[in-house]
Amino acid sequence: MISILKKYILLYFSMFKASFIADLEYRANFFTRILTDVFWYVAQVVTFEILYQHTDHIGDWNLKQMRVFLGLLFIIDAFYMIIIHENLENLPEKVRKGDLDLLLAKPVNSQFMITLQKANTAIIGNLVLGTSWLIFSLHGLDDFSYIRLLWLLLLAPCSLIVIYSMRFVFSASAVIFTRSENLQFLWWQVYRLGMRPDSMYNPIMKWILLTVVPVGVIVSIPARALLNPPNYFYLIWPVILSPILIYLTHRFWKFALTFYSSASS
């Protein structure tokens, strides 16, 4: 088991290195991508800064706490964009063109290859910006214990697993339906719900976003671990949920492949 895990880790780092070298060949695009996402960050910050000019709290969070939420959002989203996004975004196109055959033919787990074949290394600059914003936000808090940052070592990977699992199901549905543009659009609408603090929603909607469609786990729970005294439900639930979702994505991928007709067939 350890040797297999080591093999996959080395394989991923070799693919990451190849992606970085490829991205640097088009340096203008590399830096333009960073600049484009900076505008998205600014838009998120400005939106909440304007809202807090008219109220002291949104849900149970004040402006300083909301800035921390945004910092975590930027970091988690950056990791998702670096590692996962481009691969799953292009999966429906691979299905339509028959390029999926090449991945299925490789002597490596097909779900691993589909998920991690290419890294979007231009987003590393965004990760630096997001981390800088989070540090700035934490310094602005009146009473904060930096020991709480250790919770991120547990909860941030869980958040990425939740994003990955849900995005994978939406993307892999293309194997079943061949064309699934509307489902991909639906994913982004669902993901946007998780880009807002769970305290904004009424109790029923909040419960749905934490359990049934768990996008509320992605940022709100890590933010609560940093900002509030530990609530063990919020700390344990992502840990329980993550392996369940990984197992379900594996089962769904096996199920989806039963509908796949290769380009050579």
C-alpha positions, 0 to 999 in steps of 0.5 A: 500500500505504501509503495503504491501511494508513493508511486502515485505521489511521484507521478503527480509531482512529475505531472505538476512539474510538466504543467508548470513548464508548459504554462511558463511557455506562455508567460503573458497568459500566465500573468494575465490569468493572475490579474484576471482572478485579482479582479474577482477577488476585489469584486468579492471584497468590495461586495461585502465591504459595501454591504457592511456599510449598511449593517453591523452583522450578516448572520452572526458575523461582523465585518472583520470576521467576514474578511477572514471568511473571504481569506479562507474562500480565496485560499481553498478556491485557489487550491481547487483551481490549481489541482482539480478545476481544469481537469474536471472542466475539460472532462466533458470535452474529452468524452465527446472527442474520444480523448477519454480512451487514452486515459482509460488505456493507461496502466494507472487508476483512471479516476486519478488520471482524470482528476490530476493529469494537469495542474493550473500553475498560474493560480499559484500567484492567486494562492499567495494573494489569498494567503496575504489577505487571510493574514491581514484579516486575522491581524484585524481581529480583536481576540484571536488565538493563532493556535486555531490555525492548526484546525486548517490542517484538518479541515482545509483538505476536507473542504477540497475533498467536498469540492472535488467530489461534487464537481466530479459527479457533475463532470463525470455525468458527461460519460452517461449523457455525452452532452451535459452543459446544463449540468456543468452550469448547475454546478457553478450555481451550487458552488456559489451557495458555498461561497457565502457564509452559512449564517446568511441562510435560514435554518432549513437551507443551512441544514441542506447546505451542510448535509444534503448538498454540503457546499456549506462545509467548504468554507463556513466550517473552517471559518467557524473553527478559526473564529469561534470556540470549537463546536465539535459537530462542525469539526467532526462532520467534515472528517466523517463526510470526506471519506464517504464522498470519496467512496461515492465518487469512486462508485459513481465513476465505475457506474458511469463507465458502464455507459461509455462507448469508446471512440474506437467502438 
